[in-house]
């Protein structure tokens, strides 16, 4: 791989320009799902009645995903992305 492209491969192993976190797709999708939950209160009833999921935790997770700042164009190696993220942290996450 050419040196200039290595800069765009994060510690996670993804090529940043194709990463759905980097492009904002994850954030946008979470925003859309959160809007659907807010427009359809009956979904809370369904989740609770059938024990599908913890509605409050789902809502909390979607709020976090929809408001979290996504990668701003670099990657973890270039000093962008998650704070305190290192190759060691990435390897530990992959083991889980």
Biopython code that builds the backbone (N, CA, C, O; Angstrom):
import numpy as np
from Bio.PDB.StructureBuilder import StructureBuilder

atoms = [
    (1, "UNK", "N", (0.860, -1.175, 0.000)),
    (1, "UNK", "CA", (0.000, 0.000, 0.000)),
    (1, "UNK", "C", (0.904, 1.235, 0.000)),
    (1, "UNK", "O", (1.904, 1.285, 0.716)),
    (2, "UNK", "N", (0.550, 2.198, -0.786)),
    (2, "UNK", "CA", (1.326, 3.422, -0.846)),
    (2, "UNK", "C", (1.277, 4.160, 0.485)),
    (2, "UNK", "O", (0.269, 4.121, 1.191)),
    (3, "UNK", "N", (2.362, 4.824, 0.817)),
    (3, "UNK", "CA", (2.465, 5.547, 2.083)),
    (3, "UNK", "C", (1.358, 6.582, 2.256)),
    (3, "UNK", "O", (0.825, 6.741, 3.354)),
    (4, "UNK", "N", (1.009, 7.291, 1.176)),
    (4, "UNK", "CA", (-0.006, 8.338, 1.317)),
    (4, "UNK", "C", (-1.384, 7.774, 1.668)),
    (4, "UNK", "O", (-2.216, 8.483, 2.236)),
    (5, "UNK", "N", (-1.631, 6.505, 1.334)),
    (5, "UNK", "CA", (-2.922, 5.891, 1.655)),
    (5, "UNK", "C", (-2.929, 5.258, 3.041)),
    (5, "UNK", "O", (-3.994, 5.096, 3.638)),
    (6, "UNK", "N", (-1.762, 4.898, 3.560)),
    (6, "UNK", "CA", (-1.691, 4.296, 4.887)),
    (6, "UNK", "C", (-2.247, 5.236, 5.942)),
    (6, "UNK", "O", (-2.773, 4.786, 6.960)),
    (7, "UNK", "N", (-2.135, 6.531, 5.709)),
    (7, "UNK", "CA", (-2.650, 7.534, 6.639)),
    (7, "UNK", "C", (-4.155, 7.386, 6.833)),
    (7, "UNK", "O", (-4.686, 7.780, 7.871)),
    (8, "UNK", "N", (-4.830, 6.833, 5.867)),
    (8, "UNK", "CA", (-6.281, 6.711, 5.914)),
    (8, "UNK", "C", (-6.773, 5.348, 6.380)),
    (8, "UNK", "O", (-7.952, 5.024, 6.237)),
    (9, "UNK", "N", (-5.872, 4.558, 6.932)),
    (9, "UNK", "CA", (-6.269, 3.288, 7.523)),
    (9, "UNK", "C", (-6.140, 3.449, 9.024)),
    (9, "UNK", "O", (-5.043, 3.636, 9.550)),
    (10, "UNK", "N", (-7.274, 3.373, 9.710)),
    (10, "UNK", "CA", (-7.285, 3.565, 11.159)),
    (10, "UNK", "C", (-6.742, 2.357, 11.875)),
    (10, "UNK", "O", (-6.502, 1.315, 11.264)),
    (11, "UNK", "N", (-6.544, 2.497, 13.186)),
    (11, "UNK", "CA", (-6.077, 1.379, 14.000)),
    (11, "UNK", "C", (-7.055, 0.221, 13.959)),
    (11, "UNK", "O", (-6.669, -0.928, 14.176)),
    (12, "UNK", "N", (-8.310, 0.511, 13.684)),
    (12, "UNK", "CA", (-9.323, -0.540, 13.621)),
    (12, "UNK", "C", (-9.155, -1.405, 12.378)),
    (12, "UNK", "O", (-9.685, -2.514, 12.312)),
    (13, "UNK", "N", (-8.409, -0.892, 11.383)),
    (13, "UNK", "CA", (-8.193, -1.635, 10.156)),
    (13, "UNK", "C", (-9.063, -1.173, 9.006)),
    (13, "UNK", "O", (-8.868, -1.606, 7.870)),
    (14, "UNK", "N", (-10.019, -0.301, 9.280)),
    (14, "UNK", "CA", (-10.884, 0.208, 8.218)),
    (14, "UNK", "C", (-10.190, 1.301, 7.420)),
    (14, "UNK", "O", (-9.358, 2.041, 7.944)),
    (15, "UNK", "N", (-10.543, 1.388, 6.152)),
    (15, "UNK", "CA", (-10.101, 2.487, 5.296)),
    (15, "UNK", "C", (-11.067, 3.628, 5.558)),
    (15, "UNK", "O", (-12.242, 3.544, 5.200)),
    (16, "UNK", "N", (-10.582, 4.694, 6.180)),
    (16, "UNK", "CA", (-11.447, 5.770, 6.689)),
    (16, "UNK", "C", (-12.475, 6.297, 5.682)),
    (16, "UNK", "O", (-13.640, 6.437, 6.053)),
    (17, "UNK", "N", (-12.109, 6.598, 4.429)),
    (17, "UNK", "CA", (-13.110, 7.135, 3.509)),
    (17, "UNK", "C", (-14.299, 6.201, 3.233)),
    (17, "UNK", "O", (-15.339, 6.654, 2.756)),
    (18, "UNK", "N", (-14.153, 4.916, 3.527)),
    (18, "UNK", "CA", (-15.285, 4.009, 3.319)),
    (18, "UNK", "C", (-15.960, 3.625, 4.638)),
    (18, "UNK", "O", (-16.929, 2.865, 4.638)),
    (19, "UNK", "N", (-15.460, 4.141, 5.745)),
    (19, "UNK", "CA", (-16.008, 3.827, 7.061)),
    (19, "UNK", "C", (-17.324, 4.573, 7.275)),
    (19, "UNK", "O", (-17.409, 5.773, 7.012)),
    (20, "UNK", "N", (-18.336, 3.872, 7.747)),
    (20, "UNK", "CA", (-19.651, 4.482, 7.943)),
    (20, "UNK", "C", (-19.675, 5.435, 9.127)),
    (20, "UNK", "O", (-20.569, 6.277, 9.216)),
    (21, "UNK", "N", (-18.726, 5.324, 10.026)),
    (21, "UNK", "CA", (-18.616, 6.311, 11.106)),
    (21, "UNK", "C", (-18.010, 7.590, 10.549)),
    (21, "UNK", "O", (-18.474, 8.692, 10.844)),
    (22, "UNK", "N", (-16.965, 7.431, 9.738)),
    (22, "UNK", "CA", (-16.271, 8.578, 9.134)),
    (22, "UNK", "C", (-17.197, 9.376, 8.208)),
    (22, "UNK", "O", (-17.155, 10.607, 8.200)),
    (23, "UNK", "N", (-18.017, 8.690, 7.444)),
    (23, "UNK", "CA", (-18.887, 9.366, 6.483)),
    (23, "UNK", "C", (-20.132, 9.973, 7.126)),
    (23, "UNK", "O", (-20.829, 10.773, 6.501)),
    (24, "UNK", "N", (-20.408, 9.597, 8.361)),
    (24, "UNK", "CA", (-21.585, 10.122, 9.049)),
    (24, "UNK", "C", (-22.832, 9.277, 8.866)),
    (24, "UNK", "O", (-23.904, 9.647, 9.347)),
    (25, "UNK", "N", (-22.712, 8.154, 8.183)),
    (25, "UNK", "CA", (-23.886, 7.313, 7.922)),
    (25, "UNK", "C", (-24.483, 6.758, 9.219)),
    (25, "UNK", "O", (-25.704, 6.675, 9.355)),
    (26, "UNK", "N", (-23.630, 6.380, 10.162)),
    (26, "UNK", "CA", (-24.131, 5.838, 11.430)),
    (26, "UNK", "C", (-24.908, 6.912, 12.178)),
    (26, "UNK", "O", (-25.994, 6.652, 12.696)),
    (27, "UNK", "N", (-24.353, 8.113, 12.235)),
    (27, "UNK", "CA", (-25.017, 9.218, 12.930)),
    (27, "UNK", "C", (-26.366, 9.546, 12.273)),
    (27, "UNK", "O", (-27.373, 9.724, 12.958)),
    (28, "UNK", "N", (-26.368, 9.620, 10.964)),
    (28, "UNK", "CA", (-27.595, 9.941, 10.227)),
    (28, "UNK", "C", (-28.664, 8.867, 10.426)),
    (28, "UNK", "O", (-29.840, 9.186, 10.604)),
    (29, "UNK", "N", (-28.264, 7.616, 10.398)),
    (29, "UNK", "CA", (-29.202, 6.510, 10.583)),
    (29, "UNK", "C", (-29.795, 6.540, 11.991)),
    (29, "UNK", "O", (-30.993, 6.325, 12.172)),
    (30, "UNK", "N", (-28.949, 6.807, 12.983)),
    (30, "UNK", "CA", (-29.447, 6.900, 14.361)),
    (30, "UNK", "C", (-30.437, 8.046, 14.499)),
    (30, "UNK", "O", (-31.444, 7.914, 15.195)),
    (31, "UNK", "N", (-30.161, 9.171, 13.842)),
    (31, "UNK", "CA", (-31.090, 10.309, 13.881)),
    (31, "UNK", "C", (-32.434, 9.924, 13.285)),
    (31, "UNK", "O", (-33.483, 10.265, 13.831)),
    (32, "UNK", "N", (-32.401, 9.213, 12.165)),
    (32, "UNK", "CA", (-33.645, 8.775, 11.511)),
    (32, "UNK", "C", (-34.437, 7.827, 12.401)),
    (32, "UNK", "O", (-35.654, 7.962, 12.524)),
    (33, "UNK", "N", (-33.756, 6.870, 13.021)),
    (33, "UNK", "CA", (-34.441, 5.927, 13.908)),
    (33, "UNK", "C", (-35.022, 6.630, 15.123)),
    (33, "UNK", "O", (-36.124, 6.302, 15.563)),
    (34, "UNK", "N", (-34.296, 7.590, 15.666)),
    (34, "UNK", "CA", (-34.787, 8.346, 16.806)),
    (34, "UNK", "C", (-36.042, 9.135, 16.440)),
    (34, "UNK", "O", (-36.982, 9.203, 17.231)),
    (35, "UNK", "N", (-36.063, 9.721, 15.265)),
    (35, "UNK", "CA", (-37.248, 10.440, 14.786)),
    (35, "UNK", "C", (-38.445, 9.500, 14.659)),
    (35, "UNK", "O", (-39.568, 9.873, 15.000)),
    (36, "UNK", "N", (-38.207, 8.290, 14.173)),
    (36, "UNK", "CA", (-39.288, 7.308, 14.043)),
    (36, "UNK", "C", (-39.835, 6.939, 15.418)),
    (36, "UNK", "O", (-41.050, 6.860, 15.602)),
    (37, "UNK", "N", (-38.946, 6.713, 16.383)),
    (37, "UNK", "CA", (-39.391, 6.390, 17.741)),
    (37, "UNK", "C", (-40.233, 7.516, 18.326)),
    (37, "UNK", "O", (-41.235, 7.266, 18.996)),
    (38, "UNK", "N", (-39.828, 8.745, 18.072)),
    (38, "UNK", "CA", (-40.566, 9.890, 18.601)),
    (38, "UNK", "C", (-41.932, 10.062, 17.931)),
    (38, "UNK", "O", (-42.884, 10.520, 18.563)),
    (39, "UNK", "N", (-42.027, 9.692, 16.645)),
    (39, "UNK", "CA", (-43.300, 9.827, 15.920)),
    (39, "UNK", "C", (-44.258, 8.681, 16.218)),
    (39, "UNK", "O", (-45.464, 8.807, 16.009)),
    (40, "UNK", "N", (-43.727, 7.566, 16.705)),
    (40, "UNK", "CA", (-44.553, 6.374, 16.916)),
    (40, "UNK", "C", (-44.433, 5.868, 18.356)),
    (40, "UNK", "O", (-43.694, 4.922, 18.627)),
    (41, "UNK", "N", (-45.157, 6.497, 19.266)),
    (41, "UNK", "CA", (-45.086, 6.076, 20.671)),
    (41, "UNK", "C", (-45.579, 4.645, 20.894)),
    (41, "UNK", "O", (-45.288, 4.042, 21.926)),
    (42, "UNK", "N", (-46.312, 4.112, 19.947)),
    (42, "UNK", "CA", (-46.793, 2.733, 20.092)),
    (42, "UNK", "C", (-45.639, 1.728, 20.091)),
    (42, "UNK", "O", (-45.796, 0.599, 20.556)),
    (43, "UNK", "N", (-44.488, 2.138, 19.572)),
    (43, "UNK", "CA", (-43.325, 1.239, 19.559)),
    (43, "UNK", "C", (-42.840, 0.928, 20.974)),
    (43, "UNK", "O", (-42.322, -0.158, 21.232)),
    (44, "UNK", "N", (-43.009, 1.882, 21.887)),
    (44, "UNK", "CA", (-42.658, 1.639, 23.295)),
    (44, "UNK", "C", (-43.541, 0.522, 23.852)),
    (44, "UNK", "O", (-43.058, -0.392, 24.520)),
    (45, "UNK", "N", (-44.843, 0.610, 23.567)),
    (45, "UNK", "CA", (-45.795, -0.403, 24.035)),
    (45, "UNK", "C", (-45.414, -1.789, 23.501)),
    (45, "UNK", "O", (-45.401, -2.768, 24.247)),
    (46, "UNK", "N", (-45.107, -1.858, 22.213)),
    (46, "UNK", "CA", (-44.745, -3.144, 21.596)),
    (46, "UNK", "C", (-43.485, -3.706, 22.237)),
    (46, "UNK", "O", (-43.428, -4.893, 22.561)),
    (47, "UNK", "N", (-42.468, -2.857, 22.424)),
    (47, "UNK", "CA", (-41.206, -3.303, 23.018)),
    (47, "UNK", "C", (-41.425, -3.819, 24.438)),
    (47, "UNK", "O", (-40.847, -4.834, 24.829)),
    (48, "UNK", "N", (-42.251, -3.130, 25.203)),
    (48, "UNK", "CA", (-42.502, -3.530, 26.580)),
    (48, "UNK", "C", (-43.388, -4.770, 26.665)),
    (48, "UNK", "O", (-43.138, -5.662, 27.475)),
    (49, "UNK", "N", (-44.415, -4.823, 25.832)),
    (49, "UNK", "CA", (-45.351, -5.958, 25.880)),
    (49, "UNK", "C", (-44.672, -7.272, 25.502)),
    (49, "UNK", "O", (-44.902, -8.298, 26.143)),
    (50, "UNK", "N", (-43.842, -7.244, 24.470)),
    (50, "UNK", "CA", (-43.212, -8.469, 23.985)),
    (50, "UNK", "C", (-41.789, -8.666, 24.495)),
    (50, "UNK", "O", (-41.137, -9.653, 24.154)),
    (51, "UNK", "N", (-41.306, -7.732, 25.307)),
    (51, "UNK", "CA", (-39.959, -7.873, 25.866)),
    (51, "UNK", "C", (-38.874, -7.849, 24.806)),
    (51, "UNK", "O", (-37.813, -8.451, 24.973)),
    (52, "UNK", "N", (-39.148, -7.150, 23.717)),
    (52, "UNK", "CA", (-38.223, -7.105, 22.593)),
    (52, "UNK", "C", (-36.895, -6.459, 22.966)),
    (52, "UNK", "O", (-35.826, -6.975, 22.641)),
    (53, "UNK", "N", (-36.981, -5.312, 23.660)),
    (53, "UNK", "CA", (-35.773, -4.598, 24.068)),
    (53, "UNK", "C", (-36.127, -3.627, 25.180)),
    (53, "UNK", "O", (-37.301, -3.372, 25.447)),
    (54, "UNK", "N", (-35.122, -3.098, 25.814)),
    (54, "UNK", "CA", (-35.318, -2.058, 26.807)),
    (54, "UNK", "C", (-35.449, -0.745, 26.040)),
    (54, "UNK", "O", (-34.460, -0.207, 25.543)),
    (55, "UNK", "N", (-36.649, -0.246, 25.948)),
    (55, "UNK", "CA", (-36.939, 0.932, 25.131)),
    (55, "UNK", "C", (-36.120, 2.138, 25.569)),
    (55, "UNK", "O", (-35.608, 2.877, 24.728)),
    (56, "UNK", "N", (-35.991, 2.345, 26.883)),
    (56, "UNK", "CA", (-35.241, 3.492, 27.390)),
    (56, "UNK", "C", (-33.772, 3.412, 26.981)),
    (56, "UNK", "O", (-33.174, 4.417, 26.596)),
    (57, "UNK", "N", (-33.197, 2.223, 27.065)),
    (57, "UNK", "CA", (-31.789, 2.049, 26.679)),
    (57, "UNK", "C", (-31.607, 2.230, 25.173)),
    (57, "UNK", "O", (-30.612, 2.799, 24.726)),
    (58, "UNK", "N", (-32.570, 1.744, 24.398)),
    (58, "UNK", "CA", (-32.515, 1.936, 22.947)),
    (58, "UNK", "C", (-32.548, 3.425, 22.612)),
    (58, "UNK", "O", (-31.753, 3.900, 21.800)),
    (59, "UNK", "N", (-33.448, 4.144, 23.225)),
    (59, "UNK", "CA", (-33.567, 5.580, 22.994)),
    (59, "UNK", "C", (-32.295, 6.308, 23.423)),
    (59, "UNK", "O", (-31.816, 7.198, 22.720)),
    (60, "UNK", "N", (-31.761, 5.932, 24.556)),
    (60, "UNK", "CA", (-30.521, 6.540, 25.067)),
    (60, "UNK", "C", (-29.357, 6.294, 24.092)),
    (60, "UNK", "O", (-28.582, 7.206, 23.805)),
    (61, "UNK", "N", (-29.244, 5.073, 23.593)),
    (61, "UNK", "CA", (-28.168, 4.742, 22.655)),
    (61, "UNK", "C", (-28.313, 5.522, 21.347)),
    (61, "UNK", "O", (-27.325, 6.022, 20.809)),
    (62, "UNK", "N", (-29.531, 5.623, 20.841)),
    (62, "UNK", "CA", (-29.760, 6.363, 19.600)),
    (62, "UNK", "C", (-29.478, 7.853, 19.778)),
    (62, "UNK", "O", (-28.956, 8.497, 18.868)),
    (63, "UNK", "N", (-29.817, 8.404, 20.938)),
    (63, "UNK", "CA", (-29.506, 9.814, 21.209)),
    (63, "UNK", "C", (-28.001, 10.031, 21.212)),
    (63, "UNK", "O", (-27.511, 11.024, 20.673)),
    (64, "UNK", "N", (-27.269, 9.104, 21.819)),
    (64, "UNK", "CA", (-25.815, 9.219, 21.854)),
    (64, "UNK", "C", (-25.236, 9.123, 20.441)),
    (64, "UNK", "O", (-24.428, 9.960, 20.039)),
    (65, "UNK", "N", (-25.646, 8.111, 19.699)),
    (65, "UNK", "CA", (-25.122, 7.929, 18.339)),
    (65, "UNK", "C", (-25.458, 9.108, 17.432)),
    (65, "UNK", "O", (-24.652, 9.491, 16.584)),
    (66, "UNK", "N", (-26.638, 9.678, 17.610)),
    (66, "UNK", "CA", (-27.058, 10.774, 16.729)),
    (66, "UNK", "C", (-26.425, 12.112, 17.095)),
    (66, "UNK", "O", (-26.449, 13.047, 16.294)),
    (67, "UNK", "N", (-25.865, 12.212, 18.283)),
    (67, "UNK", "CA", (-25.268, 13.488, 18.680)),
    (67, "UNK", "C", (-23.748, 13.428, 18.758)),
    (67, "UNK", "O", (-23.092, 14.462, 18.875)),
    (68, "UNK", "N", (-23.190, 12.236, 18.693)),
    (68, "UNK", "CA", (-21.737, 12.081, 18.806)),
    (68, "UNK", "C", (-21.059, 12.641, 17.563)),
    (68, "UNK", "O", (-21.507, 12.406, 16.441)),
    (69, "UNK", "N", (-19.987, 13.373, 17.769)),
    (69, "UNK", "CA", (-19.235, 13.930, 16.643)),
    (69, "UNK", "C", (-18.492, 12.788, 15.965)),
    (69, "UNK", "O", (-17.775, 12.022, 16.609)),
    (70, "UNK", "N", (-18.673, 12.693, 14.679)),
    (70, "UNK", "CA", (-17.978, 11.640, 13.957)),
    (70, "UNK", "C", (-16.628, 12.140, 13.486)),
    (70, "UNK", "O", (-16.321, 13.326, 13.600)),
    (71, "UNK", "N", (-15.844, 11.257, 12.971)),
    (71, "UNK", "CA", (-14.488, 11.554, 12.534)),
    (71, "UNK", "C", (-14.486, 12.770, 11.608)),
    (71, "UNK", "O", (-15.343, 12.905, 10.735)),
    (72, "UNK", "N", (-13.526, 13.631, 11.813)),
    (72, "UNK", "CA", (-13.500, 14.892, 11.085)),
    (72, "UNK", "C", (-12.550, 14.894, 9.894)),
    (72, "UNK", "O", (-12.132, 15.962, 9.448)),
    (73, "UNK", "N", (-12.212, 13.764, 9.388)),
    (73, "UNK", "CA", (-11.445, 13.743, 8.156)),
    (73, "UNK", "C", (-10.100, 13.083, 8.238)),
    (73, "UNK", "O", (-9.538, 12.721, 7.204)),
    (74, "UNK", "N", (-9.564, 12.911, 9.404)),
    (74, "UNK", "CA", (-8.294, 12.210, 9.543)),
    (74, "UNK", "C", (-8.576, 10.812, 10.018)),
    (74, "UNK", "O", (-9.552, 10.185, 9.607)),
    (75, "UNK", "N", (-7.743, 10.342, 10.861)),
    (75, "UNK", "CA", (-8.018, 9.080, 11.530)),
    (75, "UNK", "C", (-7.275, 9.066, 12.849)),
    (75, "UNK", "O", (-6.599, 10.035, 13.195)),
    (76, "UNK", "N", (-7.391, 8.010, 13.563)),
    (76, "UNK", "CA", (-6.759, 7.946, 14.881)),
    (76, "UNK", "C", (-5.252, 8.144, 14.783)),
    (76, "UNK", "O", (-4.657, 8.796, 15.640)),
    (77, "UNK", "N", (-4.648, 7.603, 13.774)),
    (77, "UNK", "CA", (-3.202, 7.761, 13.605)),
    (77, "UNK", "C", (-2.826, 9.199, 13.293)),
    (77, "UNK", "O", (-1.736, 9.648, 13.647)),
    (78, "UNK", "N", (-3.719, 9.920, 12.635)),
    (78, "UNK", "CA", (-3.438, 11.309, 12.258)),
    (78, "UNK", "C", (-3.835, 12.277, 13.366)),
    (78, "UNK", "O", (-3.752, 13.492, 13.191)),
    (79, "UNK", "N", (-4.268, 11.742, 14.506)),
    (79, "UNK", "CA", (-4.630, 12.592, 15.629)),
    (79, "UNK", "C", (-6.091, 13.006, 15.630)),
    (79, "UNK", "O", (-6.478, 13.886, 16.398)),
    (80, "UNK", "N", (-6.896, 12.402, 14.801)),
    (80, "UNK", "CA", (-8.308, 12.716, 14.743)),
    (80, "UNK", "C", (-9.075, 11.511, 15.266)),
    (80, "UNK", "O", (-8.468, 10.491, 15.592)),
    (81, "UNK", "N", (-10.359, 11.608, 15.349)),
    (81, "UNK", "CA", (-11.165, 10.479, 15.789)),
    (81, "UNK", "C", (-11.294, 10.452, 17.296)),
    (81, "UNK", "O", (-11.301, 11.503, 17.938)),
    (82, "UNK", "N", (-11.395, 9.271, 17.866)),
    (82, "UNK", "CA", (-11.657, 9.108, 19.291)),
    (82, "UNK", "C", (-10.472, 9.539, 20.128)),
    (82, "UNK", "O", (-9.318, 9.303, 19.770)),
    (83, "UNK", "N", (-10.774, 10.176, 21.251)),
    (83, "UNK", "CA", (-9.734, 10.540, 22.205)),
    (83, "UNK", "C", (-9.202, 9.268, 22.854)),
    (83, "UNK", "O", (-9.943, 8.303, 23.040)),
    (84, "UNK", "N", (-7.934, 9.269, 23.193)),
    (84, "UNK", "CA", (-7.290, 8.149, 23.887)),
    (84, "UNK", "C", (-7.400, 6.836, 23.125)),
    (84, "UNK", "O", (-7.400, 5.766, 23.732)),
    (85, "UNK", "N", (-7.492, 6.906, 21.824)),
    (85, "UNK", "CA", (-7.582, 5.699, 21.020)),
    (85, "UNK", "C", (-6.196, 5.363, 20.500)),
    (85, "UNK", "O", (-5.538, 6.210, 19.897)),
    (86, "UNK", "N", (-5.759, 4.172, 20.720)),
    (86, "UNK", "CA", (-4.437, 3.765, 20.273)),
    (86, "UNK", "C", (-4.518, 2.376, 19.672)),
    (86, "UNK", "O", (-5.561, 1.724, 19.720)),
    (87, "UNK", "N", (-3.426, 1.936, 19.115)),
    (87, "UNK", "CA", (-3.385, 0.598, 18.538)),
    (87, "UNK", "C", (-3.659, -0.440, 19.620)),
    (87, "UNK", "O", (-4.350, -1.428, 19.369)),
    (88, "UNK", "N", (-3.128, -0.226, 20.813)),
    (88, "UNK", "CA", (-3.362, -1.159, 21.924)),
    (88, "UNK", "C", (-4.849, -1.233, 22.241)),
    (88, "UNK", "O", (-5.393, -2.325, 22.405)),
    (89, "UNK", "N", (-5.516, -0.076, 22.331)),
    (89, "UNK", "CA", (-6.955, -0.063, 22.605)),
    (89, "UNK", "C", (-7.733, -0.785, 21.512)),
    (89, "UNK", "O", (-8.689, -1.508, 21.797)),
    (90, "UNK", "N", (-7.328, -0.591, 20.273)),
    (90, "UNK", "CA", (-8.014, -1.230, 19.152)),
    (90, "UNK", "C", (-7.892, -2.746, 19.244)),
    (90, "UNK", "O", (-8.870, -3.462, 19.026)),
    (91, "UNK", "N", (-6.713, -3.234, 19.563)),
    (91, "UNK", "CA", (-6.509, -4.674, 19.669)),
    (91, "UNK", "C", (-7.332, -5.241, 20.819)),
    (91, "UNK", "O", (-7.891, -6.331, 20.702)),
    (92, "UNK", "N", (-7.410, -4.514, 21.923)),
    (92, "UNK", "CA", (-8.209, -4.979, 23.056)),
    (92, "UNK", "C", (-9.693, -5.064, 22.690)),
    (92, "UNK", "O", (-10.386, -5.998, 23.094)),
    (93, "UNK", "N", (-10.178, -4.074, 21.915)),
    (93, "UNK", "CA", (-11.582, -4.078, 21.496)),
    (93, "UNK", "C", (-11.874, -5.236, 20.555)),
    (93, "UNK", "O", (-12.945, -5.838, 20.625)),
    (94, "UNK", "N", (-10.934, -5.550, 19.682)),
    (94, "UNK", "CA", (-11.138, -6.640, 18.729)),
    (94, "UNK", "C", (-11.177, -7.997, 19.426)),
    (94, "UNK", "O", (-11.815, -8.923, 18.924)),
    (95, "UNK", "N", (-10.519, -8.134, 20.555)),
    (95, "UNK", "CA", (-10.493, -9.405, 21.298)),
    (95, "UNK", "C", (-11.819, -9.698, 21.957)),
    (95, "UNK", "O", (-12.133, -10.857, 22.225)),
    (96, "UNK", "N", (-12.613, -8.656, 22.228)),
    (96, "UNK", "CA", (-13.897, -8.833, 22.954)),
    (96, "UNK", "C", (-14.945, -9.483, 22.102)),
    (96, "UNK", "O", (-16.067, -9.699, 22.561)),
]
sb = StructureBuilder()
sb.init_structure("model")
sb.init_model(0)
sb.init_chain("A")
sb.init_seg("    ")
for serial, (resi, resn, name, xyz) in enumerate(atoms, 1):
    if name == "N":
        sb.init_residue(resn, " ", resi, " ")
    sb.init_atom(name, np.array(xyz, "f"), 0.0, 1.0, " ", f" {name:<3s}", serial, name[0])
structure = sb.get_structure()
